[in-house]
């Protein structure tokens, strides 16, 4: 069964697209079925109602979503991206 990852950034367009594609590629390579849903940070609560396993965000979370949250800034900078991808895969493989 596919895992659902909410990928958010400030506008829900540029950064979340880059992060979502990288997450999808890493999951495919690791044999993890995944569905990504992109959004603005303020849209996260609405998407959570549909169900999700993980949130990857480049913006600040101002509430506890009740599921794991990974800081996705590495998708912008490229610094520490391997560690972030590993953290994401570790969460989704559980």
Buried (B, 14 or more C-beta within 10 A) or exposed (E): EEBBBBBBBBEBEEBBBBBBEBBBEBBEEBEBEBBBBBBBBEBBEEBBEEEBBBBBBBBEEEEEBEBBBBBBBBBBEEEEBEEBBEBBBEBBEE
